[in-house]
Amino acid sequence: MEAETVMATVRSGAAPSEWNVWPLRRNRVLIGAAKWALLSLVGFALLVPVILITYPADFDHAGAFQQSFATVIILLVGAVAFGSLWLAIEALLRARRASEYWLVITPELFIKAEPRRLYQIPLEDIADITLKGFARPEDIAARNAASPQYFALGQFSRVAGQIGAIGAAGRRTREAPSLAFRDRRDNRTVIIGTDDSFDHLGAIEHILKERAGRREEAMWRASHKN
């Protein structure tokens, strides 16, 4: 079945039960936009005082090191302010067209739909599924079992993550979160997502690995049937 036919079926609400379908969760995108907007406001609130404090005092008749340091500070705060503003606008635009974003896994295909783009990859051509930015459940279990201190820390992180405490690691690692795979046909890296706007990335990874494994096994059995 072609991707266009699959998406027409999904949008009609008649997707078969064996398909995994993820629409974009608009509320999640809006929450992300609000967080970026808040960070942008903080950035701009800091940027104006930083400029007033450092200029012209740190530029007129100041040494090269002091001028360089002041410039770096201004650039960093400006990057937070303007960068966060851009990400907030981008998230709002994405939320506005939420109905055009989908992830679909059928027994034969992985499909990612975006405005004016439709990615279609046969499951047998999916390789090296990679989840970054989240600790795996088995790693967390092993670490918690190592000592009571690790267990207590893990419980604190879990609770803090549930209430959205800033700085709580939860299941995330220091890497930026992302889920991607390699398309065997051209060795291109396909990024499935970098946040939970469709679902938890770990859940999508688990389903995709299971479906890709089944498809690969079915293809192997078909090729060795006779």
Buried (B, 14 or more C-beta within 10 A) or exposed (E): EEBEEBBEBBBEEEBEEEBBBBBBBBEBBBBBBEBBBEBBBBBBEBBEEBBEEBEEEBEEEBEEEBBEBBBEBBEBBBEBBBBBBEBBBBBBEBBEEBEBBBBBBBBBBBBBBEEEEBBBBBBBBBEEBBBBBBBEEEEBEEBBEEEEEBEEBBEEBBEBBEEEEEEBBBBBBEEEBBBBBBBBEEEEEBEBBBBBBBBBBBBBBBBBBEBBEEBBEBBEEEEEEE
